[in-house]
Amino acid sequence: MRLRKSPLYGKSEYLWYITPGLIVMVLVFVYSIIRVIQLSFIRVAKTVTEVDTFVGLTNYKLLFSEQPFIDALKHNVTMLLIVPPILVLLSIIISAILYDEIKGWKIYRSLVFLPYVLAIPVVGVVFTYIFMKYGILNTILTSINLDFLALDWLGNPKIALYSIMIVIIWKELGFGVILFLARLSSIDIEIFEAARIDGAGWWKLLRYITIPQLRGIIEFYVVIEAITMLSWVFNYVFVMTAWGGPGTSTYILEFYIWLNAFRYNRMGYATASAVILLVVTSALIFLWLRLRKRMDYEYV
Amino acid sequence: MYKKKGITYIIDKIRNLLGRGLKHFILIMICISILFPIYFMVITAFKTHDHYLNKIWSPAWPPVFSGFTKAFKGQFITWITNSIIITSGSVLLATFLASLLAFALAKLPFKGKEGLLGSIVSLMVVPPAVIIIPIFVLWSKIGLVNNRFGAIIVYTGMILPFSVYLLTNFFKTVPDEIIESAVIDGCTTFQIFRIIVLRLSIPALFTNVIVNTIWVWNELFIAMILLQSNKLKTLMVGLAVFKTHYNVNIPVIMAGLLISILPMVVLYLSGQNVLIKGLITGYKKG
């Protein structure tokens, strides 16, 4: 029915429009995904005389007996459990305040979004010098008599990962604020007015109107940030630490994949962990789509 | 009666004032934490190394430019040139391919459209670490490693899903009536695409270009794997090396970083409103 309604009904040239773009995407995504799965079941030939051999799940079994891989996985999960909730909390507070359009809110908004356009390598290098043992942060902390807080932020294996999380939050916060603010500005203002007339204070508005209204976008943001924590943190770790150090305290999956594929030439480990990464991200997306479907039924 | 009203009025007023004060306080604290690293980078870039060591947190006056001249003595210009070529190549190619695709998805009738759009959108979340190994293996076989074109293709692929999504959402808002009357006037499909849909979607195209430019310009992981030779390094890869190279002279590093973010900050400040609006329409249905 809808097809018939289209003013361009009967034109069959759509293939000309979709093919060029699809070719690029098929090459970059479809081919790569199939090939990486295939490679993960293979022992790649290391010399000319050898041939690739099918080894089944061996690569995966070996992978789970590797301590660095387990460490990397743990670190990604730690980030996933800590960073998104903090981001959501801060974004809700900031966007709710900005929504009140207090004086200068546009300037605040521009500033909050600014880190989002800065490159992670740049941000990472700057923070490396801020976090240095004798860097600016510790100098300031010492000068206001907070010596006990003057830690070796990136050099201490127990806190290096958390220091990186601080930088990630610094960088990612703006995106959440903008998303939530956009959603808020599309809510019917009368809902707020009505509640205010009924005597609801700022916190009550936040608790009973703002947050429920933001539910869908909060879920979206959490999923996006969860995926980011699993598969887009390489840049931070690579720039801010010496190869996932100290020790393996800041190893993460992407770093483990890169190291094994491009430094140690252990393709089996690299491709198997890449497949695991892909499966976990896809699972998250799938979960989110299911959640959304259920929500649609609830609201429609 | 009158008195009581007066008191509640004053209490309300005070509460209001306190509330507003608290809000400003929270925002100011957040903005200080956001600006602090930027402040540190800017003041350090205009210092000598000695000044950095002695007075780490106050700006140097008069500002010193030796950091910048030293930064430019390296391969900075080469890196910037490479970044410009790679970024503009992939962003233009992707925007072109995406607008063709989005036009078909938004306005041309064919079966399986929704499914196709859904699959394309889901590609947005595929991690670069997953695709880079097969791409690298294939690219080394056909000579596309250490080749600008090879990198441009990968970047184009990486930014296509978002571009298609954003542009499709926007193209859908072009009214069918305009297209209908154009069909009656005898326009070909391509003319409709070029003259009507593209012209009406300039803000969306602009947003798409800005978002993707920022993404590609700032990308490190793919660039450092596909473009390893010194002549082809992009700015981000260069900066990662730069740090170890000038480790003893922090103002030089900060000057380099400052130069490298300048184009994106200018782009952001000039296109801020369009960018934010575009991002919102892009994600609204997400």
Interface residues (C-beta under 8 A of the other chain):
Chain A: R2 L3 R4 K5 S6 P7 L8 Y9 G10 K11 S12 E13 Y14 W16 Y17 I18 P20 G21 L22 V24 M25 L27 V28 F29 Y31 S32 I33 R35 V36 L39 L90 I93 I94 I97 L98 D100 I102 K103 Y108 S110 L111 V112 F113 L114 P115 V117 L118 A119 I120 P121 V122 V123 V125 V126 F127 T128 Y129 I130 G135 I136 T139 I140 W170 I178 L179 A182 S186 W202 F220 I227 L230 S231 W232 F234 N235 F238 V239 L253 E254 I257 W258 A261 F262 M267 A270 T271 A274 V275 L277 L278 T281 I285
Chain B: G19 R20 K23 H24 I26 L27 I30 C31 S33 I34 L35 F36 P37 I38 F40 M41 T44 I56 W57 L97 A98 L100 L101 F103 A104 L105 K107 L108 P109 F110 K111 L116 I120 S122 L123 V125 V126 P127 P128 A129 V130 I131 I132 I133 P134 I135 F136 V137 L138 I153 V154 T156 G157 M158 L160 P161 V164 D176 I179 E180 V183 T189 I192 F193 I214 W217 N218 L220 F221 I225 M236 L239 A240 K243 I250 I253 M254 L257 S260 I261 M264 V265 L267 Y268 L269 Q272 I276 L279 I280 Y283 K284 G286
